[in-house]
């Protein structure tokens, strides 16, 4: 229909206007022009959408109400303001320009969700769409970051694409000082890219498609299933909605907890405090590790602020568990509380709780995560008690710092200590923890906790001559074992290539520092021993590739590039191969 095409044209126009408005410095005449353009686009979008609803006889559902209520509200507010103030209509529009900008953002989101929906209907595999979505975000994010108003003194293209790739892949490695190099706009671009990288473009586009239209296509559901690594299809689009709302709720809670523990004297305005809290909460939950502080959380006013450290640590842990784990834990807690209520309050003797609420995936992930956190905290405290922990005078301070040192390698990248002063055993343990990473379908990277756990269980099964892997009353299928083995080997392959290339061009940097940097990039951690800014362009490009492959997954890229082999209805005779 012609109205849909016109709306798409308006979407591209609105996007261009937003880029021009925020990316370049405007004088008074240009600001008035942009405001008039915002007003015209908002009015045209409202009229066309209303006409489309009337012409196609589409039921006026809640979703259409939400889509049209904002522009109608904007026009109502401006009309009242115009009548009350008895001034020119333009003056009323100027006083309420925020309404129009909100509508423009709504128009952009609406149009982009429609465009994404059309792309999903093409005959691409989920793996190709998944990889392409990250490449698109990196491309546009790099262009936005190179706008004049995004930086204080400009930025090289290689540094811009490195920063955006690090943000989209939720890595956190930085070649420039985020605080000194970027303006608030530039930091906001990085923040948006972190959010997009943490949640995934497919989840967000499915959310907006469902939000604006009240429905989504079957193909979109397939992509969401692949992204979430789910075995079910029913209710996946609703699950995408829950993921987005849960993410924003956790990030808002984290921002509030950071705010109440802030040293208020370090900030010049309330906006700076809110932006700081929001940035670090999103960065922590998405396991990105980006900070607006020059030295990260090791900055002097925050170095001993243990409440903020714990808040960020728990945000990292929650984000690293994975959305499926969080929802399953919620159901488990709900069933447990219900059971206690029925047995001890109501005294319902015949009430029985569901036999198995916690899935095998939840059990493996939670057990592995707890063990890694305990072992990591003990190891950090043991190796650094007379090292970086010396400046923390209290036992509580030493414990929180050691605990944070165990949490942050799990693909987060924040630092509360001077990384260059760590002992070699701590560096080696950190490398191992970075490589393991977070959990599947989470905001973190690495080979994942379940992969590491399955590999260990497979070793024990082989040593005990068991033909299969069993855990918690369940048998782990051979497909999972094969996939875990493939992920581990491919991770070593990618890290090895990156290490070799960087070592070739950075002869003056120690091997251990290069290995640390490569593992940090692949596992999308962001921790560094301080060598990132001094790397050559070739080494930066190498890390860009390693970060990207680490985020989307080497096996996902191979699945998208290699065609599936048709299943054959025959099997060759078996013959053993000597493995010793």
C-alpha positions as CSV (number, residue, x, y, z in Angstrom):
1,X,0.0,0.0,0.0
2,X,1.2,3.5,-0.8
3,X,0.8,4.7,2.7
4,X,3.3,2.1,4.0
5,X,5.9,3.3,1.5
6,X,5.3,6.9,2.4
7,X,5.7,6.1,6.1
8,X,9.0,4.3,5.3
9,X,10.1,7.5,3.5
10,X,9.2,9.5,6.5
11,X,11.2,7.1,8.7
12,X,14.3,7.6,6.7
13,X,13.8,11.4,6.6
14,X,13.3,11.4,10.4
15,X,16.5,9.4,10.9
16,X,18.4,11.8,8.7
17,X,17.1,14.8,10.6
18,X,18.0,13.2,14.0
19,X,21.5,12.5,12.8
20,X,21.9,16.0,11.4
21,X,20.4,17.6,14.5
22,X,22.6,15.9,17.1
23,X,25.7,15.2,15.0
24,X,26.4,18.8,13.9
25,X,26.3,22.2,15.6
26,X,23.2,24.1,14.6
27,X,22.5,27.9,14.5
28,X,19.1,29.4,15.3
29,X,17.8,29.3,11.7
30,X,18.7,25.6,11.3
31,X,17.1,24.8,14.7
32,X,13.9,26.5,13.6
33,X,14.0,24.5,10.3
34,X,14.5,21.2,12.1
35,X,11.7,22.0,14.5
36,X,9.3,22.7,11.6
37,X,10.4,19.5,10.0
38,X,9.8,17.5,13.2
39,X,6.3,19.1,13.4
40,X,5.5,18.2,9.7
41,X,6.7,14.6,10.0
42,X,4.7,14.1,13.2
43,X,1.6,15.5,11.7
44,X,2.0,13.6,8.5
45,X,2.6,10.3,10.3
46,X,-0.4,10.8,12.5
47,X,-2.7,11.5,9.5
48,X,-1.4,8.7,7.4
49,X,-1.6,6.1,10.2
50,X,-5.2,7.2,11.1
51,X,-6.1,7.0,7.4
52,X,-4.5,3.5,7.1
53,X,-6.5,2.3,10.1
54,X,-9.7,3.6,8.7
55,X,-9.1,2.4,5.1
56,X,-8.1,-1.1,6.0
57,X,-10.7,-1.3,8.7
58,X,-8.1,-2.5,11.2
59,X,-9.5,-2.8,14.8
60,X,-8.3,-0.1,17.0
61,X,-6.4,-2.3,19.5
62,X,-4.2,-1.3,22.4
63,X,-1.1,-1.3,20.2
64,X,-2.5,1.2,17.8
65,X,-3.6,3.3,20.7
66,X,-0.1,3.4,22.0
67,X,1.3,4.2,18.6
68,X,-1.0,7.2,18.1
69,X,-1.5,8.5,21.6
70,X,1.8,10.3,21.8
71,X,1.4,12.5,18.7
72,X,-2.2,13.3,19.7
73,X,-1.0,14.2,23.1
74,X,1.7,16.4,21.7
75,X,-0.8,18.3,19.5
76,X,-3.2,18.7,22.5
77,X,-0.5,20.1,24.8
78,X,0.7,22.6,22.1
79,X,-2.9,23.7,21.4
80,X,-3.6,24.3,25.1
81,X,-0.3,26.1,25.5
82,X,-1.0,28.2,22.5
83,X,-4.5,29.2,23.7
84,X,-3.4,29.9,27.3
85,X,-0.3,31.9,26.5
86,X,-2.0,33.7,23.6
87,X,1.2,33.8,21.7
88,X,2.2,32.6,18.2
89,X,1.8,28.9,17.4
90,X,5.5,28.6,16.7
91,X,6.4,29.8,20.2
92,X,4.1,27.1,21.6
93,X,5.8,24.5,19.4
94,X,9.3,25.7,20.5
95,X,8.4,25.4,24.2
96,X,7.2,21.8,23.7
97,X,9.8,20.6,21.2
98,X,10.5,17.6,23.4
99,X,7.1,16.1,22.5
100,X,8.0,16.2,18.8
101,X,11.4,14.7,19.3
102,X,9.8,11.9,21.2
103,X,7.5,11.4,18.3
104,X,10.3,11.4,15.9
105,X,12.1,8.6,17.9
106,X,8.8,6.7,17.9
107,X,8.6,7.1,14.1
108,X,12.1,5.9,13.6
109,X,11.6,2.8,15.8
110,X,8.3,2.0,14.1
111,X,9.9,2.3,10.6
112,X,13.0,0.3,11.5
113,X,11.0,-2.5,13.0
114,X,9.0,-2.8,9.8
115,X,12.2,-2.8,7.7
116,X,13.7,-5.5,10.0
117,X,10.5,-7.6,9.7
118,X,10.8,-7.5,5.9
119,X,14.4,-8.6,6.1
120,X,13.5,-11.5,8.3
121,X,11.1,-12.7,5.6
122,X,13.9,-13.2,3.1
123,X,15.3,-16.6,2.6
124,X,18.3,-16.2,4.9
125,X,19.3,-18.6,7.6
126,X,19.0,-17.5,11.2
127,X,22.8,-17.6,11.6
128,X,23.2,-15.2,8.6
129,X,20.6,-12.8,10.0
130,X,22.1,-13.0,13.5
131,X,25.6,-12.2,12.3
132,X,24.4,-9.5,9.8
133,X,22.4,-7.8,12.6
134,X,25.6,-7.2,14.5
135,X,27.5,-6.0,11.4
136,X,24.7,-3.5,10.7
137,X,24.8,-2.1,14.2
138,X,28.6,-1.8,14.0
139,X,28.5,0.0,10.7
140,X,25.9,2.6,11.7
141,X,27.4,3.0,15.2
142,X,30.8,3.8,13.7
143,X,29.3,6.4,11.4
144,X,27.4,8.0,14.3
145,X,30.5,8.0,16.5
146,X,32.4,9.9,13.9
147,X,29.9,12.8,13.9
148,X,31.5,16.1,15.0
149,X,29.4,16.4,18.1
150,X,30.2,12.9,19.3
151,X,33.8,13.6,20.1
152,X,35.8,16.4,21.7
153,X,38.7,16.4,19.2
154,X,37.7,14.0,16.5
155,X,38.5,10.4,16.2
156,X,40.2,8.1,13.6
157,X,38.1,5.6,11.7
158,X,40.0,2.6,13.1
159,X,39.6,3.9,16.6
160,X,35.8,4.5,16.0
161,X,35.1,1.1,14.6
162,X,37.2,-0.5,17.4
163,X,35.2,1.3,20.0
164,X,31.8,0.4,18.5
165,X,32.8,-3.2,17.9
166,X,33.9,-3.4,21.5
167,X,30.6,-1.9,22.6
168,X,28.4,-4.0,20.4
169,X,30.3,-7.2,21.3
170,X,30.0,-6.0,25.0
171,X,33.7,-6.4,25.3
172,X,34.9,-3.1,26.9
173,X,38.4,-2.8,25.4
174,X,39.1,0.8,24.7
175,X,41.8,2.4,22.5
176,X,40.9,5.9,23.7
177,X,39.7,7.3,27.0
178,X,35.9,7.1,27.0
179,X,35.6,10.1,29.3
180,X,38.1,12.4,27.6
181,X,37.5,11.5,24.0
182,X,33.7,11.4,23.7
183,X,31.0,14.0,24.5
184,X,27.8,13.0,26.3
185,X,26.4,12.3,22.8
186,X,29.3,10.0,22.0
187,X,29.0,8.2,25.3
188,X,25.2,7.9,24.6
189,X,26.0,6.2,21.2
190,X,28.3,3.8,23.0
191,X,25.6,3.1,25.6
192,X,22.9,2.4,22.9
193,X,25.4,0.0,21.1
194,X,26.0,-1.8,24.4
195,X,22.3,-2.3,25.0
196,X,21.8,-3.5,21.4
197,X,24.8,-5.8,21.7
198,X,23.7,-7.2,25.0
199,X,20.0,-7.9,24.1
200,X,20.6,-8.6,20.4
201,X,19.0,-6.8,17.5
202,X,16.7,-9.7,16.9
203,X,15.2,-9.5,20.3
204,X,14.7,-5.8,20.2
205,X,13.2,-5.7,16.7
206,X,10.8,-8.5,17.6
207,X,9.9,-6.5,20.7
208,X,9.2,-3.4,18.7
209,X,7.3,-5.3,16.0
210,X,5.1,-6.9,18.7
211,X,4.8,-3.5,20.5
212,X,3.7,-1.6,17.4
213,X,1.7,-4.2,15.6
214,X,0.5,-6.5,18.4
215,X,1.8,-9.5,16.5
216,X,4.9,-10.8,14.8
217,X,5.7,-13.2,12.0
218,X,6.5,-16.9,12.3
219,X,9.9,-16.3,10.7
220,X,10.7,-13.7,13.4
221,X,9.8,-16.3,16.0
222,X,12.3,-18.7,14.4
223,X,15.1,-16.2,14.6
224,X,14.3,-15.4,18.3
225,X,14.3,-19.2,19.1
226,X,17.8,-19.5,17.5
227,X,19.1,-16.5,19.3
228,X,17.8,-17.7,22.7
229,X,18.8,-21.3,22.0
230,X,15.3,-22.4,22.9
231,X,13.8,-25.8,22.1
232,X,10.3,-24.3,22.1
233,X,8.6,-22.0,19.7
234,X,5.3,-21.3,21.4
235,X,5.3,-18.0,23.2
236,X,8.8,-16.9,22.0
237,X,7.6,-13.5,20.9
238,X,6.1,-13.0,24.3
239,X,9.3,-14.1,25.8
240,X,11.1,-11.4,23.8
241,X,8.8,-8.9,25.4
242,X,9.6,-10.3,28.9
243,X,13.3,-10.1,28.2
244,X,13.2,-6.5,27.2
245,X,11.0,-5.5,30.2
246,X,13.1,-7.6,32.6
247,X,16.3,-6.0,31.3
248,X,15.1,-2.5,31.7
249,X,13.7,-3.3,35.2
250,X,17.1,-4.8,36.4
251,X,19.1,-1.9,34.8
252,X,16.8,0.7,36.4
253,X,17.1,-1.0,39.8
254,X,20.9,-1.2,39.4
255,X,21.1,2.5,38.4
256,X,19.1,3.4,41.5
257,X,21.4,1.4,43.8
258,X,24.4,3.0,42.3
259,X,22.9,6.5,42.7
260,X,22.2,6.2,46.4
261,X,25.9,5.2,46.9
262,X,27.4,7.9,44.7
263,X,29.9,10.5,46.0
264,X,27.6,13.4,45.0
265,X,30.4,15.9,45.4
266,X,32.2,14.4,42.3
267,X,29.4,15.5,39.9
268,X,28.5,18.9,38.8
269,X,24.8,18.3,38.0
270,X,21.9,15.9,38.6
271,X,22.0,14.9,34.9
272,X,25.7,13.8,35.2
273,X,24.8,11.6,38.2
274,X,21.8,10.0,36.4
275,X,23.8,9.5,33.2
276,X,26.7,7.9,35.2
277,X,24.4,5.5,37.0
278,X,22.5,4.6,33.9
279,X,25.7,4.1,31.9
280,X,27.4,1.8,34.4
281,X,24.2,-0.1,35.2
282,X,23.6,-1.0,31.5
283,X,27.3,-1.7,31.0
284,X,27.4,-4.0,34.0
285,X,24.2,-5.9,33.2
286,X,25.3,-6.3,29.6
287,X,28.7,-7.4,30.8
288,X,30.3,-4.7,28.7
289,X,32.8,-3.2,31.1
290,X,32.8,0.3,29.6
291,X,33.2,3.1,32.1
292,X,33.0,6.9,31.9
293,X,35.9,7.0,34.5
294,X,39.4,7.2,33.1
295,X,40.7,4.5,35.4
296,X,37.4,2.6,35.7
297,X,36.3,1.8,39.2
298,X,39.9,2.1,40.3
299,X,39.4,5.9,40.1
300,X,40.2,7.5,43.5
301,X,36.7,8.5,44.6
302,X,35.3,5.0,43.7
303,X,38.2,2.7,44.6
304,X,36.9,2.0,48.1
305,X,33.2,2.4,47.5
306,X,32.4,-1.2,48.2
307,X,28.6,-0.8,47.9
308,X,29.0,0.3,44.3
309,X,31.4,-2.6,43.7
310,X,28.9,-5.1,45.0
311,X,26.0,-3.6,43.0
312,X,27.9,-3.8,39.8
313,X,29.2,-7.3,40.7
314,X,25.6,-8.6,41.2
315,X,24.5,-6.9,37.9
316,X,27.3,-8.7,36.2
317,X,26.3,-12.1,37.7
318,X,22.6,-11.6,36.8
319,X,23.4,-10.5,33.3
320,X,25.8,-13.4,32.9
321,X,23.4,-16.1,34.0
322,X,21.2,-15.9,30.9
323,X,17.6,-15.0,30.4
324,X,16.3,-18.6,30.3
325,X,18.1,-19.2,33.6
326,X,16.5,-16.1,35.2
327,X,13.0,-17.1,34.1
328,X,13.5,-20.7,35.3
329,X,14.8,-19.4,38.7
330,X,11.7,-17.2,39.0
331,X,9.4,-20.2,38.4
332,X,11.5,-22.2,40.9
333,X,11.2,-19.5,43.6
334,X,7.4,-19.2,42.9
335,X,6.8,-22.9,43.2
336,X,8.9,-23.1,46.4
337,X,7.1,-20.2,48.1
338,X,3.8,-21.7,47.0
339,X,4.8,-25.1,48.5
340,X,5.8,-23.5,51.8
341,X,2.6,-21.5,51.9
342,X,0.4,-24.6,51.2
343,X,2.3,-26.8,53.7
344,X,3.0,-24.5,56.6
345,X,0.3,-21.7,56.4
346,X,-2.7,-23.4,54.9
347,X,-1.6,-26.9,56.1
348,X,-2.8,-28.5,52.9
349,X,-1.5,-32.0,53.3
350,X,-2.3,-33.3,49.8
351,X,-0.6,-30.4,48.0
352,X,2.3,-31.6,45.9
353,X,4.9,-29.4,44.2
354,X,5.8,-30.0,40.6
355,X,8.3,-32.9,40.3
356,X,11.0,-31.1,38.4
357,X,10.9,-27.3,38.1
358,X,14.6,-26.5,37.7
359,X,15.8,-27.6,34.2
360,X,19.1,-29.5,33.7
361,X,20.5,-26.4,32.1
362,X,19.7,-24.3,35.2
363,X,21.3,-26.8,37.5
364,X,24.5,-27.0,35.5
365,X,24.8,-23.3,35.0
366,X,24.1,-22.4,38.7
367,X,26.4,-25.1,40.1
368,X,29.2,-24.1,37.8
369,X,28.8,-20.4,38.4
370,X,28.8,-20.8,42.2
371,X,31.9,-23.0,42.1
372,X,33.7,-20.6,39.8
373,X,32.9,-17.6,42.0
374,X,34.0,-19.4,45.2
375,X,37.2,-20.7,43.6
376,X,38.0,-17.4,41.9
377,X,37.5,-15.4,45.2
378,X,39.8,-17.7,47.1
379,X,42.4,-17.8,44.4
380,X,42.4,-14.0,44.1
381,X,42.7,-13.5,47.8
382,X,45.4,-16.1,48.1
383,X,47.6,-14.7,45.3
384,X,47.0,-11.0,46.0
385,X,46.8,-10.8,49.8
386,X,50.2,-9.2,49.9
387,X,49.7,-7.6,46.5
388,X,47.0,-5.3,45.2
389,X,44.8,-6.1,48.3
390,X,47.3,-4.4,50.6
391,X,45.7,-1.0,50.0
392,X,42.4,-2.3,51.4
393,X,42.8,-2.0,55.1
394,X,39.7,-3.8,56.3
395,X,38.8,-7.5,55.9
396,X,35.5,-6.6,54.3
397,X,37.3,-4.5,51.7
398,X,39.7,-7.3,50.9
399,X,36.8,-9.7,50.5
400,X,34.7,-7.4,48.3
401,X,37.7,-6.7,46.1
402,X,38.6,-10.4,45.8
403,X,35.0,-11.3,45.1
404,X,34.9,-8.6,42.4
405,X,38.1,-9.9,41.0
406,X,36.4,-13.3,40.6
407,X,33.3,-11.8,39.1
408,X,34.7,-9.3,36.5
409,X,36.6,-11.9,34.4
410,X,33.3,-13.5,33.7
411,X,33.2,-11.2,30.6
412,X,32.5,-8.0,32.5
413,X,35.7,-6.1,32.2
414,X,35.4,-3.6,35.2
415,X,38.5,-3.2,37.3
416,X,38.7,-2.1,41.0
417,X,42.5,-2.8,41.1
418,X,45.5,-1.8,39.0
419,X,45.6,-4.6,36.5
420,X,49.3,-4.0,35.7
421,X,50.2,-4.9,39.3
422,X,48.6,-8.3,39.4
423,X,50.9,-11.3,40.0
424,X,51.4,-13.9,37.3
425,X,49.4,-16.6,39.0
426,X,46.4,-14.2,39.2
427,X,46.8,-13.2,35.5
428,X,46.8,-16.9,34.6
429,X,43.7,-17.6,36.7
430,X,42.0,-14.5,35.2
431,X,42.8,-15.8,31.6
432,X,41.2,-19.1,32.5
433,X,38.1,-17.4,33.9
434,X,37.8,-15.1,30.9
435,X,38.0,-18.0,28.6
436,X,35.2,-19.8,30.5
437,X,33.0,-16.7,30.5
438,X,29.3,-16.4,31.2
439,X,26.3,-18.7,30.5
440,X,24.5,-19.4,27.3
441,X,21.8,-17.0,26.0
442,X,23.2,-14.3,28.3
443,X,24.8,-10.9,27.7
444,X,28.3,-12.4,28.3
445,X,30.8,-14.2,26.1
446,X,33.4,-16.9,26.5
447,X,33.0,-20.6,25.7
448,X,30.2,-20.5,28.4
449,X,29.9,-22.2,31.7
450,X,27.8,-25.1,30.4
451,X,30.4,-25.9,27.8
452,X,33.1,-26.0,30.4
453,X,31.0,-28.1,32.7
454,X,30.1,-30.6,29.9
455,X,33.8,-30.9,29.0
456,X,34.8,-31.7,32.6
457,X,31.9,-34.2,32.9
458,X,33.0,-35.8,29.7
459,X,36.6,-36.2,31.1
460,X,35.3,-37.9,34.2
461,X,33.0,-40.1,32.2
462,X,36.0,-41.2,30.0
463,X,38.2,-41.8,33.0
464,X,35.5,-43.9,34.7
465,X,34.8,-45.8,31.4
466,X,31.2,-44.6,31.4
467,X,29.5,-44.7,27.9
468,X,27.4,-41.6,28.6
469,X,27.3,-38.4,30.7
470,X,24.8,-38.3,33.5
471,X,23.9,-35.4,35.8
472,X,21.1,-34.7,38.2
473,X,19.1,-37.7,37.1
474,X,19.4,-36.8,33.4
475,X,21.5,-38.0,30.5
476,X,23.3,-35.3,28.5
477,X,22.9,-36.1,24.7
478,X,25.9,-36.6,22.5
479,X,25.0,-33.6,20.4
480,X,25.7,-31.3,23.3
481,X,29.0,-33.0,23.9
482,X,30.0,-32.6,20.3
483,X,28.9,-29.0,20.2
484,X,30.9,-28.3,23.4
485,X,34.0,-29.9,21.9
486,X,33.6,-27.9,18.7
487,X,33.2,-24.6,20.6
488,X,36.3,-25.3,22.7
489,X,38.5,-26.2,19.7
490,X,37.3,-23.2,17.7
491,X,38.0,-20.8,20.6
492,X,41.6,-22.0,20.8
493,X,41.9,-21.7,17.0
494,X,40.6,-18.0,16.9
495,X,42.6,-17.0,20.0
496,X,45.7,-18.7,18.6
497,X,45.5,-16.9,15.2
498,X,44.8,-13.5,16.9
499,X,47.8,-14.1,19.3
500,X,50.1,-15.0,16.4
501,X,49.2,-12.0,14.3
502,X,49.6,-9.5,17.2
503,X,52.8,-11.1,18.4
504,X,54.2,-10.7,14.9
505,X,53.6,-7.0,14.8
506,X,54.1,-6.1,18.5
507,X,57.6,-7.4,19.1
508,X,58.1,-5.1,22.1
509,X,55.0,-6.3,24.1
510,X,55.4,-9.4,26.4
511,X,53.7,-12.6,25.2
512,X,51.6,-12.9,28.4
513,X,50.1,-9.5,27.9
514,X,49.2,-10.3,24.2
515,X,47.7,-13.6,25.3
516,X,45.7,-11.8,28.0
517,X,44.4,-9.2,25.4
518,X,43.4,-11.9,22.9
519,X,41.5,-14.0,25.4
520,X,39.9,-10.9,26.8
521,X,38.8,-9.9,23.2
522,X,37.5,-13.3,22.3
523,X,35.6,-13.8,25.5
524,X,34.3,-10.2,25.2
525,X,35.6,-9.3,28.7
526,X,37.4,-6.1,28.2
527,X,40.1,-6.4,30.9
528,X,43.5,-5.3,29.8
529,X,47.1,-5.1,31.1
530,X,47.3,-1.6,29.5
531,X,48.5,-2.5,26.0
532,X,45.4,-1.7,24.0
533,X,46.0,2.1,23.3
534,X,49.6,1.4,22.1
535,X,48.7,-1.3,19.6
536,X,49.3,-0.8,15.8
537,X,46.4,-0.5,13.4
538,X,46.9,-4.1,12.2
539,X,46.7,-5.4,15.7
540,X,43.6,-3.3,16.4
541,X,42.0,-4.8,13.2
542,X,42.9,-8.2,14.5
543,X,41.3,-7.6,17.9
544,X,38.2,-6.2,16.1
545,X,37.8,-9.5,14.2
546,X,38.5,-11.5,17.4
547,X,35.9,-9.5,19.4
548,X,33.3,-9.9,16.6
549,X,33.8,-13.6,16.3
550,X,33.8,-14.0,20.0
551,X,30.4,-12.3,20.3
552,X,28.5,-14.0,17.5
553,X,30.3,-17.3,17.9
554,X,32.7,-19.0,15.6
555,X,30.4,-21.9,15.2
556,X,27.5,-19.6,14.3
557,X,29.6,-18.0,11.5
558,X,30.5,-21.5,10.2
559,X,26.9,-22.6,10.2
560,X,26.0,-19.5,8.2
561,X,28.8,-20.1,5.7
562,X,28.6,-23.9,5.2
563,X,25.6,-25.7,3.8
564,X,24.0,-28.4,5.8
565,X,24.7,-31.9,4.7
566,X,21.7,-34.0,3.7
567,X,21.0,-36.8,6.0
568,X,21.9,-40.1,4.4
569,X,19.9,-43.3,5.0
570,X,23.0,-45.4,5.4
571,X,25.9,-45.9,7.9
572,X,29.4,-47.1,7.2
573,X,31.0,-49.9,9.2
574,X,32.6,-48.7,12.4
575,X,36.4,-48.9,12.9
576,X,38.3,-47.6,15.9
577,X,41.0,-44.9,15.7
578,X,43.8,-45.1,18.2
579,X,43.7,-42.2,20.7
580,X,46.2,-42.2,23.5
